[in-house]
Amino acid sequence: MEFVKFAVCGLWMVAVCGDVVVDKAEAPVPLVIWHGMGDSCCNPLSMGGIKKLVEQQIPGIYVLSLKIGDNIVQDMENSFFLNVNKQVDIVCDQLAKDPNLQQGYNSMGFSQGGQFLRAVAQRCPSPPMKNLISVGGQQQGVFGFPRCPGESSHLCDWIRKVLNVGAYTRAIQEYLVQAEYWHDPLNEEEYRNGSIFLADINQERGVNESYKRNLQALNKFVMVKFLKDSMVDPSDSEWFGFYKPGQDKETITLQESSLYSEDRLGLREMDKAGKLVFLAADGDHLQFSVEWFNEKILPFLR
C-alpha cells in the first residue's frame, strides 16, 4: 500500500519545523488531494496527516481529500478495481458541485493519484485547476511491480511479461486499475490500442486539442521524483520519462520523447514557458520529511 512516510520530523513537530505566514486579507487557494493505490482519503498516517499538515501551515485553507465511494473501505477497494475513467468522472462531478472550489483550486496527487488528477485537469477545466503537483505519479505509466524492478530481477521480468499477455484485454482494462496505466515498451502498438486510460490522456491515438489547451491553462505542473524509488518501474516515469520504445533497459527523458518533440500534450510549450517544475526527493517511494515538504511543496499551495 502506497502510504506517505515522513522521514525526519513528525506532524506533531510542525511548530518546530516552522510555520508558513499567510496574508489574512486574502483567502488561501483551496487544495484537492488524491491518494495512491491501497490508501484512503482519511488515513491519519497518510492523507489525513497531509491534510492536517497543510491546514496547520496555511491557516484558513480548505482541503478536500478525495474519497471514491461511500466509505473508507470502498475508497481503498476502488483504488484497485474501479475503472479510472469512472473515477475521474466521479471526481469531476464532486469538484463541480463543491462551492468552495468554484474560484479555482490547487491539486496534489500521490503516486497513481498524480496521473489521475492530470486527467481531471485535461478533461474537466471547470472549476479551474491552478497548480498540479504530482508526488511520485507515474505520468508515463509503469512496466514493473512494486518493489520488484524488472531490470534487476529475472523473476520480476518474467512475471511482468506474463501479466502483459492479458494486460490489454477488455476485461482486465475495465476492472484492474493498475492495468490502465500499464505501459509495455516492447509493444507500443498494443499499448496504444488497448490502454483505455493512459494512452488516452497521453494523446497516443490522436490529439484532443481540449486536453492540450486545458493542461496548458495550469500555472505550474510540478512533478516529484523519488531518487531511491523501489516501487515505480521505471522511476523516470515520475518526470514523464520512460523506456526507449522497443526495449526495457534504456530510459529516455521527457525532452527526448516523441510526446515532447511532437508536443501532442503541450508539454514542450509549457516547459519553455517555465510551467513545468521537476523536483527530486532523496528517498524511497512517497518518503519525505516535513521539512522537505515545507520547503519544496508548500510554495505551490499558496
KEMAR-461189 format. One record per residue (C-alpha): residue number from 0; residue in three letters; z, y, x. Coordinates in nm, 4 decimals, m for minus. Layout:
BEGIN
REC   pos   code         pz         py         px
REC   NUM    ALA          Z          Y          X
...
//
This chain:
BEGIN
REC   pos   code         pz         py         px
REC     0    MET     0.0000     0.0000     0.0000
REC     1    GLU    m0.1003     0.3394     0.1304
REC     2    PHE     0.2257     0.5294     0.1291
REC     3    VAL     0.2659     0.8561     0.3149
REC     4    LYS     0.5146     0.8306     0.6019
REC     5    PHE     0.6917     1.1280     0.7584
REC     6    ALA     0.7199     1.0500     1.1268
REC     7    VAL     0.9528     1.3225     1.2537
REC     8    CYS     1.1779     1.5065     1.0083
REC     9    GLY     1.2706     1.4024     0.6544
REC    10    LEU     1.2293     1.6034     0.3386
REC    11    TRP     1.5978     1.6866     0.3386
REC    12    MET     1.5387     1.8802     0.6614
REC    13    VAL     1.2854     2.1204     0.5110
REC    14    ALA     1.5113     2.4166     0.5692
REC    15    VAL     1.5391     2.3257     0.9372
REC    16    CYS     1.1653     2.2732     0.9711
REC    17    GLY     1.1034     2.6220     0.8328
REC    18    ASP     1.0155     2.7807     0.5008
REC    19    VAL     0.6918     2.9498     0.4119
REC    20    VAL     0.7224     3.3086     0.2937
REC    21    VAL     0.5031     3.3844    m0.0086
REC    22    ASP     0.4200     3.7093    m0.1794
REC    23    LYS     0.6132     3.7058    m0.5069
REC    24    ALA     0.3780     3.9631    m0.6526
REC    25    GLU     0.1007     3.7039    m0.6617
REC    26    ALA     0.1422     3.3595    m0.8204
REC    27    PRO     0.0620     3.0734    m0.5835
REC    28    VAL    m0.2597     2.8804    m0.6359
REC    29    PRO    m0.1798     2.5553    m0.8234
REC    30    LEU    m0.2167     2.2236    m0.6420
REC    31    VAL    m0.3562     1.8917    m0.7663
REC    32    ILE    m0.2685     1.5724    m0.5741
REC    33    TRP    m0.4356     1.2296    m0.5951
REC    34    HIS    m0.2611     0.9322    m0.4340
REC    35    GLY    m0.4088     0.6404    m0.2421
REC    36    MET    m0.4562     0.2679    m0.3043
REC    37    GLY    m0.1474     0.0899    m0.4403
REC    38    ASP     0.0538     0.4101    m0.4621
REC    39    SER     0.1518     0.6132    m0.7679
REC    40    CYS     0.1835     0.9724    m0.8760
REC    41    CYS     0.5592     0.9901    m0.8514
REC    42    ASN     0.6887     0.7593    m0.5784
REC    43    PRO     0.9727     0.9603    m0.4148
REC    44    LEU     0.8757     0.8163    m0.0750
REC    45    SER     0.5156     0.9347    m0.1001
REC    46    MET     0.3583     1.1613    m0.3627
REC    47    GLY     0.6926     1.2565    m0.5146
REC    48    GLY     0.8088     1.3609    m0.1686
REC    49    ILE     0.4902     1.5587    m0.1022
REC    50    LYS     0.5250     1.7373    m0.4355
REC    51    LYS     0.8869     1.8274    m0.3579
REC    52    LEU     0.7984     1.9473    m0.0094
REC    53    VAL     0.5212     2.1755    m0.1324
REC    54    GLU     0.7417     2.3154    m0.4099
REC    55    GLN     1.0163     2.3923    m0.1590
REC    56    GLN     0.7784     2.5559     0.0852
REC    57    ILE     0.5811     2.7568    m0.1715
REC    58    PRO     0.8252     2.8794    m0.4385
REC    59    GLY     0.6804     2.9006    m0.7869
REC    60    ILE     0.3794     2.6783    m0.7204
REC    61    TYR     0.2565     2.4447    m0.9944
REC    62    VAL     0.1900     2.0953    m0.8543
REC    63    LEU     0.0159     1.8271    m1.0590
REC    64    SER     0.0368     1.4773    m0.9106
REC    65    LEU    m0.2279     1.2786    m1.0964
REC    66    LYS    m0.1277     0.9714    m1.2953
REC    67    ILE    m0.4086     0.7444    m1.4119
REC    68    GLY    m0.2609     0.5501    m1.7009
REC    69    ASP     0.0336     0.5679    m1.9377
REC    70    ASN     0.2984     0.4787    m1.6803
REC    71    ILE     0.3552     0.4282    m1.3079
REC    72    VAL     0.2710     0.0567    m1.3200
REC    73    GLN    m0.0655     0.1288    m1.4792
REC    74    ASP    m0.1222     0.4079    m1.2301
REC    75    MET    m0.0773     0.1634    m0.9411
REC    76    GLU    m0.2893    m0.1078    m1.1047
REC    77    ASN    m0.5694     0.1346    m1.1809
REC    78    SER    m0.5916     0.2286    m0.8119
REC    79    PHE    m0.7244    m0.1267    m0.7620
REC    80    PHE    m0.9004    m0.2215    m1.0847
REC    81    LEU    m1.0193     0.0787    m1.2894
REC    82    ASN    m1.3784     0.1884    m1.2305
REC    83    VAL    m1.3680     0.5013    m1.0137
REC    84    ASN    m1.6238     0.6831    m1.2270
REC    85    LYS    m1.3962     0.6335    m1.5281
REC    86    GLN    m1.1002     0.7579    m1.3246
REC    87    VAL    m1.2901     1.0721    m1.2264
REC    88    ASP    m1.3817     1.1322    m1.5918
REC    89    ILE    m1.0144     1.0973    m1.6900
REC    90    VAL    m0.9069     1.3438    m1.4216
REC    91    CYS    m1.1772     1.5960    m1.5095
REC    92    ASP    m1.0560     1.5863    m1.8700
REC    93    GLN    m0.6932     1.6318    m1.7573
REC    94    LEU    m0.7799     1.9315    m1.5433
REC    95    ALA    m0.9939     2.0945    m1.8110
REC    96    LYS    m0.7066     2.0753    m2.0609
REC    97    ASP    m0.4298     2.1936    m1.8260
REC    98    PRO    m0.3592     2.5627    m1.8974
REC    99    ASN    m0.2009     2.6061    m1.5534
REC   100    LEU    m0.5286     2.5326    m1.3737
REC   101    GLN    m0.7818     2.7460    m1.5562
REC   102    GLN    m0.7965     3.0191    m1.2897
REC   103    GLY    m0.8595     2.7629    m1.0188
REC   104    TYR    m0.6622     2.5230    m0.8031
REC   105    ASN    m0.6409     2.3619    m0.4603
REC   106    SER    m0.6599     1.9837    m0.4294
REC   107    MET    m0.5236     1.7313    m0.1826
REC   108    GLY    m0.6258     1.3656    m0.1839
REC   109    PHE    m0.4572     1.0925     0.0188
REC   110    SER    m0.6715     0.8058     0.1503
REC   111    GLN    m0.9109     0.6996    m0.1291
REC   112    GLY    m0.7832     0.9959    m0.3310
REC   113    GLY    m0.9716     1.2135    m0.0810
REC   114    GLN    m1.3181     1.0946    m0.1813
REC   115    PHE    m1.2157     1.0723    m0.5473
REC   116    LEU    m1.1241     1.4411    m0.5528
REC   117    ARG    m1.4525     1.5237    m0.3806
REC   118    ALA    m1.6249     1.3554    m0.6753
REC   119    VAL    m1.4233     1.5829    m0.9042
REC   120    ALA    m1.5405     1.8877    m0.7080
REC   121    GLN    m1.9039     1.7770    m0.7301
REC   122    ARG    m1.9058     1.6659    m1.0933
REC   123    CYS    m1.6569     1.8983    m1.2641
REC   124    PRO    m1.6788     2.2617    m1.1492
REC   125    SER    m1.4579     2.3932    m1.4292
REC   126    PRO    m1.1803     2.4740    m1.3699
REC   127    PRO    m1.2872     2.5699    m1.0167
REC   128    MET    m1.1538     2.3860    m0.7140
REC   129    LYS    m1.0836     2.6314    m0.4315
REC   130    ASN    m0.9867     2.4207    m0.1277
REC   131    LEU    m1.0266     2.0435    m0.0960
REC   132    ILE    m0.8016     1.8642     0.1533
REC   133    SER    m0.8855     1.5015     0.2284
REC   134    VAL    m0.5962     1.3343     0.4120
REC   135    GLY    m0.7357     1.0141     0.5600
REC   136    GLY    m1.0052     0.9930     0.2918
REC   137    GLN    m1.2974     0.7574     0.3558
REC   138    GLN    m1.5813     1.0001     0.2929
REC   139    GLN    m1.8476     0.7567     0.4165
REC   140    GLY    m1.6685     0.4509     0.2847
REC   141    VAL    m1.5299     0.1505     0.4717
REC   142    PHE    m1.6620    m0.1697     0.6273
REC   143    GLY    m1.3377    m0.3476     0.7106
REC   144    PHE    m0.9937    m0.4461     0.5853
REC   145    PRO    m0.6560    m0.2709     0.6026
REC   146    ARG    m0.5002    m0.3220     0.9451
REC   147    CYS    m0.7771    m0.5648     1.0282
REC   148    PRO    m1.0556    m0.3680     1.2001
REC   149    GLY    m1.3716    m0.5725     1.2160
REC   150    GLU    m1.4975    m0.4622     1.5535
REC   151    SER    m1.1903    m0.6044     1.7322
REC   152    SER    m1.1412    m0.9278     1.5369
REC   153    HIS    m1.3923    m1.2102     1.4832
REC   154    LEU    m1.1911    m1.3330     1.1832
REC   155    CYS    m1.1934    m0.9911     1.0154
REC   156    ASP    m1.5622    m0.9577     1.0865
REC   157    TRP    m1.6257    m1.2932     0.9189
REC   158    ILE    m1.4115    m1.2097     0.6147
REC   159    ARG    m1.5774    m0.8769     0.5507
REC   160    LYS    m1.9236    m1.0359     0.5779
REC   161    VAL    m1.8206    m1.2967     0.3200
REC   162    LEU    m1.6989    m1.0195     0.0877
REC   163    ASN    m2.0169    m0.8296     0.1429
REC   164    VAL    m2.2152    m1.1141    m0.0136
REC   165    GLY    m2.0749    m1.0129    m0.3522
REC   166    ALA    m1.9591    m0.6547    m0.2987
REC   167    TYR    m2.2570    m0.5013    m0.4767
REC   168    THR    m2.2748    m0.7357    m0.7743
REC   169    ARG    m2.2279    m0.5523    m1.1018
REC   170    ALA    m1.9047    m0.7343    m1.1908
REC   171    ILE    m1.7369    m0.6560    m0.8588
REC   172    GLN    m1.8544    m0.2949    m0.8627
REC   173    GLU    m1.7248    m0.2419    m1.2148
REC   174    TYR    m1.3772    m0.3864    m1.1643
REC   175    LEU    m1.2774    m0.3564    m0.7969
REC   176    VAL    m1.2155    m0.0002    m0.6827
REC   177    GLN    m1.2442    m0.0677    m0.3104
REC   178    ALA    m1.5877    m0.2296    m0.3566
REC   179    GLU    m1.7081     0.1014    m0.4963
REC   180    TYR    m1.6729     0.2639    m0.1552
REC   181    TRP    m1.7646    m0.0454     0.0480
REC   182    HIS    m2.0446     0.0693     0.2786
REC   183    ASP    m2.2461    m0.2001     0.4550
REC   184    PRO    m2.4257    m0.0511     0.7582
REC   185    LEU    m2.6061    m0.3822     0.8135
REC   186    ASN    m2.7852    m0.3500     0.4813
REC   187    GLU    m2.8123     0.0157     0.3868
REC   188    GLU    m3.0708    m0.0512     0.1162
REC   189    GLU    m2.8417    m0.2915    m0.0692
REC   190    TYR    m2.5590    m0.0385    m0.0405
REC   191    ARG    m2.7746     0.2446    m0.1751
REC   192    ASN    m2.8966     0.0379    m0.4684
REC   193    GLY    m2.5711    m0.1395    m0.5532
REC   194    SER    m2.2914     0.1118    m0.4977
REC   195    ILE    m2.2028     0.2734    m0.8299
REC   196    PHE    m1.9759     0.5402    m0.6833
REC   197    LEU    m2.0022     0.6293    m0.3145
REC   198    ALA    m2.3813     0.6099    m0.2919
REC   199    ASP    m2.3992     0.8459    m0.5886
REC   200    ILE    m2.1608     1.1163    m0.4643
REC   201    ASN    m2.3166     1.0952    m0.1152
REC   202    GLN    m2.6654     1.1552    m0.2572
REC   203    GLU    m2.8048     0.8268    m0.1220
REC   204    ARG    m3.0509     0.7710    m0.4098
REC   205    GLY    m3.1725     1.1255    m0.4505
REC   206    VAL    m3.0426     1.4806    m0.4553
REC   207    ASN    m2.8438     1.6039    m0.7525
REC   208    GLU    m2.8589     1.9796    m0.6985
REC   209    SER    m2.5460     2.0392    m0.9065
REC   210    TYR    m2.3441     1.8113    m0.6738
REC   211    LYS    m2.4617     2.0162    m0.3784
REC   212    ARG    m2.4062     2.3513    m0.5470
REC   213    ASN    m2.0604     2.2600    m0.6755
REC   214    LEU    m1.9395     2.1306    m0.3381
REC   215    GLN    m2.0671     2.4415    m0.1625
REC   216    ALA    m1.8588     2.6525    m0.4008
REC   217    LEU    m1.5443     2.5387    m0.2168
REC   218    ASN    m1.3759     2.7916     0.0096
REC   219    LYS    m1.2752     2.5159     0.2532
REC   220    PHE    m1.3302     2.1411     0.2759
REC   221    VAL    m1.0562     2.0112     0.5069
REC   222    MET    m1.0770     1.6572     0.6480
REC   223    VAL    m0.7831     1.4941     0.8271
REC   224    LYS    m0.8494     1.2026     1.0621
REC   225    PHE    m0.5674     0.9808     1.1924
REC   226    LEU    m0.6332     0.9117     1.5589
REC   227    LYS    m0.4436     0.5788     1.5606
REC   228    ASP    m0.5601     0.4628     1.2185
REC   229    SER    m0.5396     0.0847     1.1747
REC   230    MET    m0.6149     0.0955     0.8015
REC   231    VAL    m0.9574     0.2599     0.7761
REC   232    ASP    m1.2560     0.0940     0.9411
REC   233    PRO    m1.4233     0.2913     1.0811
REC   234    SER    m1.1743     0.5771     1.1040
REC   235    ASP    m1.4654     0.8143     1.1782
REC   236    SER    m1.5333     0.7973     0.8040
REC   237    GLU    m1.2366     1.0341     0.7625
REC   238    TRP    m1.4526     1.3032     0.9280
REC   239    PHE    m1.7680     1.1928     0.7429
REC   240    GLY    m1.8875     0.9840     1.0375
REC   241    PHE    m1.9846     0.6179     1.0122
REC   242    TYR    m2.1544     0.3282     1.1860
REC   243    LYS    m2.5057     0.3914     1.3048
REC   244    PRO    m2.7325     0.2202     1.0497
REC   245    GLY    m2.8280    m0.1379     1.1281
REC   246    GLN    m2.5186    m0.2360     1.3287
REC   247    ASP    m2.1392    m0.2197     1.3150
REC   248    LYS    m2.0329    m0.1290     1.6691
REC   249    GLU    m2.1542     0.2222     1.7471
REC   250    THR    m2.0452     0.5131     1.5296
REC   251    ILE    m2.2118     0.8476     1.4805
REC   252    THR    m2.0619     1.1790     1.3736
REC   253    LEU    m2.1433     1.3680     1.0561
REC   254    GLN    m2.3564     1.6066     1.2614
REC   255    GLU    m2.5649     1.3126     1.3925
REC   256    SER    m2.6273     1.1640     1.0482
REC   257    SER    m2.9285     1.1978     0.8195
REC   258    LEU    m2.6939     1.3253     0.5475
REC   259    TYR    m2.6342     1.6276     0.7716
REC   260    SER    m2.9850     1.6759     0.9131
REC   261    GLU    m3.1432     1.6495     0.5654
REC   262    ASP    m2.8488     1.8452     0.4194
REC   263    ARG    m2.8589     1.6410     0.0984
REC   264    LEU    m2.4999     1.7363     0.0145
REC   265    GLY    m2.4994     2.0845     0.1634
REC   266    LEU    m2.2564     1.9920     0.4415
REC   267    ARG    m2.4715     2.1357     0.7199
REC   268    GLU    m2.4834     2.4717     0.5470
REC   269    MET    m2.1086     2.4552     0.4804
REC   270    ASP    m2.0431     2.3669     0.8450
REC   271    LYS    m2.2423     2.6648     0.9703
REC   272    ALA    m2.0563     2.8887     0.7258
REC   273    GLY    m1.7200     2.7711     0.8604
REC   274    LYS    m1.6252     2.5926     0.5394
REC   275    LEU    m1.5729     2.2500     0.6987
REC   276    VAL    m1.2408     2.2008     0.8800
REC   277    PHE    m1.1778     1.8908     1.0932
REC   278    LEU    m0.8093     1.8231     1.1610
REC   279    ALA    m0.6546     1.5390     1.3614
REC   280    ALA    m0.3145     1.3745     1.3262
REC   281    ASP    m0.1844     1.1648     1.6146
REC   282    GLY    m0.0589     0.8706     1.4118
REC   283    ASP    m0.1493     0.5682     1.2020
REC   284    HIS    m0.2887     0.5973     0.8500
REC   285    LEU    m0.1073     0.8648     0.6436
REC   286    GLN     0.1686     0.9020     0.9021
REC   287    PHE     0.2586     1.2591     0.9892
REC   288    SER     0.5595     1.4808     1.0329
REC   289    VAL     0.6803     1.7561     0.8035
REC   290    GLU     0.6342     1.9927     1.0975
REC   291    TRP     0.2677     1.8905     1.1301
REC   292    PHE     0.2168     1.9269     0.7552
REC   293    ASN     0.3723     2.2720     0.7517
REC   294    GLU     0.1598     2.3913     1.0423
REC   295    LYS    m0.1754     2.2312     0.9605
REC   296    ILE    m0.1923     2.1826     0.5829
REC   297    LEU     0.0222     2.4490     0.4155
REC   298    PRO    m0.2062     2.7386     0.5196
REC   299    PHE    m0.4800     2.5900     0.2994
REC   300    LEU    m0.2486     2.5668    m0.0023
REC   301    ARG    m0.1731     2.9359    m0.0352
//
